[in-house]
Amino acid sequence: MGTTYIDGRWVDDADATLSVRSRAVNYGLGCFAGVRGYLADDNEQVYVFRLDRHIDRLSYQAKILYLAMPDPSSVHDTLLELLRKNDARYDVYIRPLLLHNSNELAPILDPATTTFVAYSMPLKRYLSDDAIDVCVSPWRRTSDNAIPSRAKPTGGYVNSALARKDAIDNGFAEAIMLTEAGKVSEGSAEHIFLVRDGALFSPPSTEDNLDGITRQSLISLATEDLGLEFVERPIGRTELYSADEIFLCGTGAEVTPVASVDRRLVGDGSGGSVSKMIQQHYEDVVRGRVEHRMGWLTPVW
C-alpha cells in the first residue's frame, strides 16, 4: 500500500477514489504526465529526469483542455514529497493527473471542477530489454484537430490501446501508427527514430504525435554529446522497411531498439550500434553519470 496525493490531501492508495459519476471516468476528461526517477549507482539517491520540463508540459496541456493548473512550484514540491512519503529508493514512475471531476452529466470542460492527483510506483523496463518486433497498425493516430495529440489527454489513449491490442494479438510487441495522410506518426506510446547511413531521422510533432520530452532530450544527446546528424522530417511507411536501424523512445520505453517491422528484419535484428550507443548514453545520463547533464536531474534525497 502506498500514498497518493489528491487535492491537498495525502491518502492511502485505496482511498484515492473518484465517483463513478465523474466526468473524468465517463468521458475521459483530463490529462496527465509520466515522469521517471532513477536509482543512482550509490543505491541511495534517486534522480527525477527533467521534472520541471514535465511540469511545464502539464501546464500547457491544462491550458488546451481547460483545466486549472496548480502553481508549478507547488507541483514540483508535491511530486518530490510523494516520492519521499513512498520511500522511493528504486527506479520509480510518477503519474500526476489533472481531471475534470464534476459528477454532472455531459462532457463539459469546466476549470472549476479540476482535481489534481499524483501517485507513484516502482518501474523497471516498460518494454523488453531486447530489440522488439513491431507492426504498422491499421488504426490511424488521432488527428491533433480531433483530440490534441501533442498533449496527453486521458480519453485519447483509447486510440493507443486499440493499436497495441491489435499488435499483441498478431504476435508483435508494439504498433507503429500512421497519420490519416499515411505518414509515420509514433508508436502507441513512444516516439520513433530511424537510422540511415549513421544519421538520425524522426517525424516532427506536427505529425499528430506527442510533444515528447524524451525525444527532445535524445536529439540533444545525439547531436551535442555523440556528434550524430539529426534530420526532422515526415517519414513514409516504406522507409521503415529500408532503415538501417529503428528505435522507440519515451518516458516509459526509454530507448528500445526495433528488431523487425511487419516481419521485415531491421539490420541484423539485434538493434544496431547507433541505437545501442544512444541507449547506453541515455542510461548514463538518467543515473547521474554524465556531469554536464546533471542539470536535467532533480535529486529526491
Residue pairs with C-beta under 8 A, 6 or more apart in sequence:
1 12
1 13
1 14
2 12
2 13
2 86
2 119
2 120
2 121
3 10
3 11
3 12
3 13
3 82
3 85
3 86
4 10
4 11
4 12
4 13
4 15
4 16
4 82
4 117
4 118
4 119
5 11
5 78
5 81
5 82
5 116
5 117
5 118
5 119
6 16
6 115
6 116
6 117
6 118
7 115
7 116
7 117
10 85
13 119
16 117
16 119
18 24
18 25
18 99
18 101
18 115
19 25
19 103
21 103
22 99
22 100
22 101
22 102
22 103
23 29
23 100
23 101
23 102
23 103
23 104
23 107
23 108
23 113
24 30
24 99
24 100
24 101
24 115
24 154
26 107
27 100
27 107
27 155
28 153
28 154
28 155
28 156
28 157
28 158
29 65
29 99
29 100
29 107
29 109
29 154
29 155
30 65
30 67
30 97
30 98
30 99
30 100
30 153
30 154
30 155
31 58
31 61
31 62
31 64
31 65
31 67
31 97
31 98
31 151
31 152
31 153
31 154
32 58
32 95
32 96
32 97
32 98
32 152
32 154
33 54
33 55
33 57
33 58
33 61
33 94
33 95
33 96
33 97
33 152
34 54
34 93
34 94
34 95
34 152
34 250
34 251
34 252
35 48
35 49
35 50
35 51
35 54
35 79
35 93
35 94
35 95
35 96
35 251
36 48
36 49
36 91
36 92
36 93
36 94
36 123
36 251
36 252
36 254
36 286
37 46
37 47
37 48
37 49
37 83
37 88
37 91
37 92
37 93
37 94
37 300
38 46
38 47
38 49
38 91
38 286
38 287
38 288
39 45
39 46
39 89
39 90
39 91
39 287
40 46
40 47
40 287
40 288
41 287
41 288
41 289
43 89
44 89
44 301
45 288
45 299
45 300
45 301
46 83
46 88
46 89
46 90
46 92
46 299
46 300
46 301
47 286
47 287
47 288
47 297
47 298
47 299
47 300
48 79
48 80
48 83
48 94
48 297
48 298
48 299
48 300
49 251
49 286
49 296
49 297
50 213
50 217
50 296
51 76
51 79
51 80
51 298
52 72
52 76
52 298
53 213
54 213
55 72
55 75
55 76
55 79
56 72
57 211
57 213
58 69
58 75
58 96
58 98
59 69
59 72
60 151
61 67
61 98
61 148
61 151
61 152
61 153
62 68
62 69
62 98
62 114
63 69
64 148
64 151
65 98
65 109
65 148
65 151
65 153
66 100
66 109
66 110
66 111
67 98
67 99
67 100
67 109
67 111
67 114
68 98
68 111
68 112
68 114
69 75
69 98
70 78
70 116
75 96
75 116
76 298
78 118
79 94
79 96
79 118
80 298
80 300
82 94
82 118
82 119
82 120
83 92
83 94
83 120
83 300
84 300
84 301
86 92
86 120
88 120
88 122
88 300
89 301
90 122
91 122
91 123
91 124
92 120
92 121
92 122
92 123
93 120
93 121
93 122
93 123
93 251
93 252
94 118
94 119
94 120
95 118
95 119
95 120
95 121
96 116
96 117
96 118
97 116
97 117
97 118
97 154
98 114
98 115
98 116
99 114
99 115
99 116
99 117
99 154
100 108
100 109
100 110
100 113
100 114
100 115
101 113
101 114
101 115
102 108
102 110
102 113
123 252
125 254
126 250
126 252
126 253
126 254
127 173
127 174
127 190
127 248
127 252
127 253
127 256
128 173
128 256
130 257
130 259
130 271
131 256
131 257
131 258
131 259
131 266
131 269
131 270
131 271
132 172
132 173
132 174
132 248
132 256
132 257
132 258
132 259
133 171
133 172
133 173
133 258
133 259
133 260
133 263
134 167
134 172
134 173
134 174
134 175
134 176
134 187
134 248
134 258
134 260
134 261
135 167
135 170
135 172
135 175
135 176
135 261
135 262
135 263
136 175
136 176
136 178
136 237
136 240
136 261
136 262
137 163
137 166
137 167
137 175
137 176
137 177
137 178
137 188
138 166
139 159
139 162
139 163
139 166
139 175
139 177
140 177
140 178
140 179
140 180
141 149
141 159
141 177
141 178
141 179
141 180
141 185
141 186
141 208
141 209
142 149
142 156
142 159
142 208
143 149
143 179
143 180
143 208
144 150
144 206
144 208
147 153
147 155
147 156
147 159
148 156
149 156
149 185
149 208
149 209
149 210
150 205
150 209
150 210
150 211
151 210
151 211
152 210
157 189
159 177
160 177
160 188
160 189
161 188
163 175
163 177
163 188
164 174
164 175
164 188
164 189
166 175
167 173
167 174
167 175
167 188
174 187
174 188
174 190
174 248
175 187
175 188
176 184
176 186
176 187
176 192
176 240
176 261
177 185
177 186
177 187
177 188
178 184
178 185
178 237
179 185
179 207
179 208
180 208
182 236
182 237
183 203
183 207
183 234
183 235
183 236
183 237
184 192
184 203
184 207
184 234
184 235
184 236
184 237
184 239
184 240
185 203
185 207
185 208
185 209
186 192
186 203
186 207
186 209
186 210
187 248
187 250
187 253
189 250
189 252
189 253
190 248
190 249
190 250
190 252
190 253
190 256
191 202
191 209
191 210
191 212
191 214
191 215
191 248
191 249
191 250
192 202
192 203
192 235
192 246
192 247
192 248
192 249
193 200
193 201
193 202
193 215
193 218
193 246
193 247
193 248
193 249
194 200
194 201
194 202
194 235
194 239
194 240
194 243
194 245
194 246
195 201
195 243
195 244
195 245
195 246
195 247
195 272
195 274
195 275
196 242
196 243
196 244
197 244
198 228
198 229
198 274
199 228
199 229
199 230
199 231
200 219
200 222
200 228
200 229
200 230
200 231
200 274
201 230
201 231
201 232
201 233
201 235
201 239
202 215
202 219
202 230
202 231
202 232
202 235
203 209
203 232
203 233
203 234
203 235
204 232
204 233
204 234
205 211
205 212
207 234
207 235
212 249
212 250
213 251
214 249
214 250
214 251
214 253
214 254
215 249
215 250
217 282
217 285
217 296
218 249
218 255
218 278
218 282
219 230
221 278
221 281
221 282
221 285
221 293
222 228
222 230
222 278
223 229
223 230
225 281
225 290
225 293
226 277
226 278
226 281
228 274
240 246
240 261
240 262
241 261
241 262
241 264
243 266
244 266
244 267
244 272
244 274
245 257
245 258
245 266
245 267
245 271
245 272
245 273
245 274
245 275
246 257
246 258
246 261
246 266
246 275
247 255
247 256
247 257
247 258
247 271
247 272
247 275
247 278
247 279
248 255
248 256
248 258
249 255
249 256
254 279
254 282
254 283
254 286
255 275
255 278
255 279
255 282
255 283
256 279
257 270
257 271
257 272
257 275
257 276
257 279
258 266
258 271
259 265
259 266
259 269
259 270
259 271
260 266
260 269
266 272
271 279
281 290
284 290
285 293
285 296
286 297
288 294
288 297
